[in-house]
Amino acid sequence: MTAVAQTAARTDRSAAPAPLTAVAMSGGLDSSVAALLLERRGTPVVGLSMLLWDRSQQVRHGRCCGSLDLGDARRVAEQLGLPHYTLRMDGEFRRHVVDPFVDGYVVGRTPSPCISCNTEIKFEAFWERARRLGAGRIATGHYARIRRGAGGRYELHRAVDESKDQSYFLFELNQEQLARALFPLGELTKTEVRELAREAGLAVAEKGESMEICFVDGGVREFIESERPDLPRSPARVSASDGEDLGAGAPYYRYTVGQRRGLGVAAGRRLYVLDVQPEDNRIVVGGRDELLAPGLIGRGLHWIAGAAADSAVEVDVRIRSRHPGVAATVESLPPANGGSGTCEVRFREPQVGVAPGQAAVFYRGTQVLGGCWIERALS
């Protein structure tokens, strides 16, 4: 047992032997209460925080894993009597999250960095660091649930608190990752979590929510330009779907599919972005009905419990995190039709805003079956 494991084990000498659990403590309310609940159960716990993005010059809180918030994590760990360490992981974060995020916008996509952060950082790179320190499990403040299903397979389910459910962002997790993960908040509501923090007198009890994209301080488009100063700044041509030239707008990377406001042109009617064409520095716009799609082509198809046996699987699919979901069928495509891991998703009813770069996540009831990355909408 490492020195860290020995220190954490002493937090409760009377507890039965159990694997050391590393809690990913961001300094926010949720991860702090996750640590509180595990400590109360007598679980050997160590708090590990990830320094993902250098915000040493920032003078306000609210950015997940920034230096000020890591100070909050240390204070909570001290309150709970837990050992706490900070892991510098900004290199991994840039490679796996920030650079792909920027690259996605540059080629006209709408990336989802929170999914990449979960898959590559919190449940892979963080786990490797925790394992080296003697941990046998990791815990986070995600609102989601893990269950054992038929044959002992691990299942991912939505949280009890639907308004805070984060299962959409976890669809790429596999059996090994679920086996070593704990989500202590999955059965609680946000109100209950805050009340637990207040009762325990935690320093973060009244802390607000962290920002959605933790590394973007300001506008996304401004961030893209600061990261890629060599990008052409020339205005994109804005064209209607019938070919009419509506004038010049902003550079193409300032638009996303489904966008309605800030198009930069006046047309006398409500228009939405239908397509972003970086190679031509062109934006295609049209009416809302033109955003309707009968389905999508996806890449990176992933099934949490392993590949589906059926040729066409009936699911409910969400095409963005707050999408209500729609009944659909998922069918794997032969490699010749688009490469390994490609699939076709057909909606029972056409949907608006199928955006390349976002995730399509498959559900059956509360269970997350898997998902894919949206390559394009079906016409």
N, C-alpha and C positions, 0 to 999 in steps of 0.2 A: 504494500500500500504506500502511495506517495505521501509526502509531508502534507499536501493539501487535503488528501483523503483522511489522514489521521486527525487533522485539525477539525474538519467538518464532522467526523464521527463523534467527536467529543461534545457536540451540541446537545446530544441526548444519550447518555450512557445506558439508560434503561431500555432503549428501543431495541427491538430484535434486529439482528444483522440485516441490512438492506443495502442495495447498491447506492453509492454516492450519486446524488442527483445535482447536476449543474443547472442552475436557473439562469436563463438569459435575461439579465436585469438591465433594462434600457433607461431606468430612472423615471418611468411613467407609472401611472396608477396600476395598470393591469399586471405588469410583470412583478411589481412590488407585492401585490396581494397574492399572486401565484406563489411567491417565496414564503409569504406569511402562512398560507394554508399548508404547504409542505412541512414547514417548521413545526406547526401545531400538531401534525400527524406523527411527529417524531422521526421524520425522514432525514437522514444525513444529507445536508444541503451545503453547497458552496455557491455564492453569487459570482457570476462572470458577466462582465459588461464588455461590449464590443465598441471600440473606437473606429467607426467606419468612415467618418468624413471630418476633416479638420475644420472645426468651427471655433478655434481659439480666439478669434476676433469678434465673435458674436456675443452680444450682451443681453440676449433674451432667451428664454426657455422655449420648449415646444418643438424642438427638432430631434426626433428619435436618434439616440446614440451620439449626440453632440457632447462636447466637453462639459457644458453646464449641467446637462441631464445626467451625465455619468457621476457628477458630484452628488446628485440626488440619490442615485443608486447606492453609492457608498454610505450615505446617511441612513438609508433604510436598512441596509445590511448591518450597520452598527446597532440600530434599534433592535433588530431581531437577534443580534448576537451571532451573526453568520460571518465566516471568512469571505472576503470579497477581493476580486482581482479584475484588472482591466486588460483586455486583449487588444492589441493594435492589429486591426484587420483591414485597414484602408486600402492596401494593395489588392487584396482579394475582392473587396467591394468595388473598386474601380474596374477591375478586369471583368467581373461577372455581372455587374449591375449597371454602373454608370456609363461605361463605354458602349455596351449594347443598347442602352436607352438612347443615347445620342445618335448612334448609328441608325437606329430604327427611324427616328424622325428625319434623318438626312435622306433616307430612301422612301419617304412618304408614308410611313407606318405610324401607328399609335401604340407605343409599347406599354407594357404593364410591369414596371420595375419591382413592385411588391412581390409578385410571384417569383421572379428571378432571385430576389433577396431571400425568400423562404427556401427555395430549392437549393441554391448554390451556397448561400452563406449560413443561415440559421440552422439548417438541418443537415449540412454537409461540412463546410469549413469549421463552423463553430463546434460541431460534434467532434471533429478530429482533434481540435485543441482541448476540449473537455476530456476526451478519452485519454489523451496523453497525461492529463493531470489526475487520472484515476477515477473519473466518473464512469458510471455504467448506464446512466440515463441522462436525458436533458428535459427541461421543462420550460415552457414559454407562457406568455400571457394571452395566447390566441383564444378567441371564442370559437371553439370547435370541440368535437368529442371523438374519442377513439373507443371502439368496441371490438370484441372478438366475435366473429361470425362462424358460419358453418365451416367445419374442417379446421377450426382454429385460425383462420385467416383474419387479419386485422382489417377493420372497416373504419372509414372516416365519415363522420356524420356532422350535420349542421348543429350549431349551438342551440341551447334552449332559448336564448335571447336572439330572436330573429333579426332585430334591429341592429345588432352588433356582430352577427355571424360573419366569420372570416374563412369559412371552409372553401369558398371560391378560390382564394389565394393559395390554397394548399393542395391543389389537384395533382401536382406532379410528385407528391410523396409516394414512396414505395413501401413494401412490407417491412424491410429492415428499418427504415426510418420511423415508421409508426410503432414498431416494436420497442424502440428505445425512447419514445417521446411521451411526455405527459402534458395534458392541457387541463390544469386544475380549475379553470374558470368556465369550462364548457357547460356545466349544469346551473350556472348562476346568471342573473341579470346584471346589467351594469349598475343599477341602483343598489343591488345587494353587495356588489364588489366595493362600491364607494363606502357603503355603510360599514363593511368590515374594516376598511382602512381607517375610518373615523374612530371606530371602537378601539382599535389597536393604537391609535394616536400616531399613525405613520406620517412622516413629513410630507408625503405627496397626496394626502387624503383629499385635498381640494384642488389638485392639479388638473388642468384641462386636457383635452385630447391633443395628441401630437399631430403634426401636419401630415397630409397624405403622402407627398413625395419629400422625404426627409432631407434630401441633399439639394433641393431647389429652393433657394431663398429669393423669391421674386417670381417673375414670369418664366414659364417653361421655355418659350421661344427665346427670351433673353439669355437663358442658361445655355441653350443650344449654340447661340452665336458666340458666347464667351468661351465655350469648349471647342468650337470649330471656327476660329477667326478667319480662315481661308474660304469659308462658304461664300458663294456669290450672293450679293445683296440685291441683285436686279429684280424688279417687280415681276411677278408671275402674270401671264395672260389669264384672264378669267373668261371662260367660255360657257355658254349655255349648252345643255345636252343636245340641242338641235343644231349646234355649230355656230350660233350667233356670238360674235365677239363683244363682250361686255366691258372691256377695258383692262387696265392694269391694276393689280392689287399689291399685296405684300409679297415677299419672297415665298416660294412654295412651301417651305418647311414651317411656315407660320399657320398652316391650315391642317385640319384633320377631318376625316370623313364624318359626316353628320353635323358639322359645324354650321350654325345659322348666323350668329352675330359676327361683326367685324370682318365682313368679306371684302370691304374696301371698294365696292361698286354699287351703283344705284340702278335698280332694274324695274322699280314700280311694283314688284311682287316679292313674296317671301321665298327666298332661295336657300338651299342647303348644299354643302359640299358633297358631291357624289364621288369624286375621284381626284387623287393627287398624282400628278405625273411629273416626277422630278427630272426625267430625261429631257422633257420639253419645257420645263419651268412653266407648267400649265395647270390650272385648276378647272375642273368641270363642275358646274352647279346645275341644280334643277329643283323641281318641286318635291315636297315631302313624299308624295306617292312614288317617286322615282327611287327613293331610298329603300323601298320594300324589296326584300329578297326572299326567294323560296328556300334558301339554304346557303351552305358555304362549303368551301374546300379547306380542310385543315391539315396541318403538318404536326409532327411530333406527337402523334396519337399515343396516349398513355392510359392504361387501365390499372387502377390501384391494386386490384386482386389478381392481376394477370390478364392476358389477352382474352377477349370475349370469344366464346366458341361459336356463337351464332353469326351468320353472314350479315344480318342486319339486326341491330340492337335497339329496342324501344327505350327511350330515355326522356327526361325533361332536361332541356339545355338552357343555360344562361350564357348570353353572349357579352355580358359585362357584369361587374360585381353587383349592381343594384337592379339588374334586369329581373323581371318577375318570373321568367322562365317560360318555355313553350314546349309542348310535346314534339318529339322529333325521332327520326331513325338515324343511326350511325352505321356506316358501312365502310370497312377498310377497302382501299383501292389497291389493285395489283401494283407491284413496283414499277412496271412498265408505264403505268398511268400517272406517275408523279413521284416515284421514289418511296423508299421504306418509311412507314409511319404516316402515310398520307391517308386521309379519309374524306368521305362525303357525308355531310349532315343535311338532312332534309327536314324542314319545319312543317308541322301540320298546318300552320297559318303563317303567311309571309311576315317577316320582321323588319323593323327599321333600324338602321345604324349598324350593319355588320362591318366592323372596322378591322382591316388587316393589322396584325400586330397584337390585337387583344386576344383573350382566351375564351374558348367555348368550353364550359364545364358541364359535365353530365351528372344528373341526379336521378335517383329512384327513391321517392319519398324523402326522408332526411339524409339518405346515404349518398355520398359522393362516389360515383363509379370511376371517374377519370375525366379526361378532357383532351383538348388539342389547342394549338395556336392557329388563329384564323389567318389563312393565306389570302383568300379572296371570297367575295360574295358570289353566289350563283346568280346568273342573270335570268 
